[in-house]
Amino acid sequence: MSGIYIHIPFCKQACHYCDFHFSTSMKKKDEMVLALAKEIQMRKNELLECARSDKEVVETIYFGGGTPSILEIADLRLLIDTVFKNYNVVENPEITIEANPDDLISNVLSSRVQSRDFYQDYRALGINRLSIGIQSFFEDDLKLMNRAHNSAEAKKCLEIATQYFDNISIDLIYGVPGMSNKKWLKNIETALSFNVPHISSYALTVEPKTALHSFIQKGIIPKPDDEVAQEHFNLLVDKLEENGFIHYELSNFGKENYFSKNNSSYWLGKKYIGIGPSAHSYNGISRSWNVTNNSLYLKSLAQNKLPSETEILTKTDRYNEYVMTGLRTIWGVSLDKIEKEFGKSYLDYLNQQAAKYIDDHLLFVDNNVLRTTKNGKFLSDGIASDLFLLNLE
């Protein structure tokens, strides 16, 4: 099984914390949609070239960004139809669109479309999963992040969306400066009140060259506190597990049968093709990435060229990636797989590096699978980096 990720590089405005690739100018939106469709078509044989048979199939289609909900129904239809025309797609693929509350509300409240028609249009396209960027239900948090929606829109969009979609994920951000434990719990409880089956939650991080980084440097906004973020994380885990969610990946919580198939494929090492500016692809042997520039991307596609670079992964690269992704998930790192795919020297190194974390009750081995303990979950990325093998081949 494989997946297709389609990056929509447009947003209404820039969130202060975001370092993803996007443009706030929509002038080239139509040209971009046609270029995305062209790249989808040009790359139709990639999955077959790296497969052992002609039966490589696409299981998931994911619209990320940027803000995919900016696109009109006709744009989405063109892109989805292009995938189906050029790839072998399973009968009922998971098709996800990332959406912002303000887009869902503005579309629904517009005089041109009723809520029932709007959501039925999504469903008619085959979209069966919404990933809604709520981030917070509090006005002051949303203003600090420079989100385009307000608290009322966050709640209203969920009130409407849950009438038409069963498979909904929402994003929440914790560790926001000034956010108390009580306030964070209220965020979680508000999310739970809408009975969504999936929640993705991330610590507010300060990325270079973002507005948030600049504001912190100037003393306008205090720096996020790591200890507060860890407290919020622990509260999140406890609260969601109490309510029947499975903590299946560091930042992702789903009810049974509602794990993100798209995201799970990344963590399980499945192949995927990334379409659009800045999008990454992986085929098990190499990783490639498209140019992070809308104009250069459009120019290359106009010349029938793929604007990408490729890196062949060494055995050490693949080992490091497996350790990183494995420790973030409930599936852990199989010690049998390490020995079978990488060799005994890699297994010995991993056991040696992991020993201190096992002694500190941050890692444990169960059925020959290395996993993080509850206390180790929040620290999994840092632990994984210490298990990496650095003497690259």
Salt bridges, closest charged atoms under 4 A:
ASP30 OD1 - LYS29 NZ 2.95
GLU39 OE2 - ARG43 NH1 2.77
GLU46 OE2 - ARG43 NE 2.71
GLU56 OE1 - LYS271 NZ 3.89
GLU59 OE1 - LYS270 NZ 3.80
ASP75 OD2 - LYS29 NZ 2.73
ASP102 OD2 - LYS12 NZ 3.06
ASP103 OD1 - LYS12 NZ 3.03
ASP140 OD2 - LYS183 NZ 2.76
ASP141 OD1 - LYS183 NZ 3.05
GLU159 OE2 - LYS156 NZ 3.41
GLU189 OE2 - LYS239 NZ 3.62
ASP238 OD1 - LYS374 NZ 2.59
GLU249 OE2 - ARG328 NE 2.56
GLU321 OE1 - ARG287 NH2 2.34
ASP348 OD2 - LYS344 NZ 2.95
ASP366 OD2 - ARG371 NH1 3.59
ASP381 OD2 - ARG328 NH1 2.80
ASP386 OD2 - LYS356 NZ 2.86
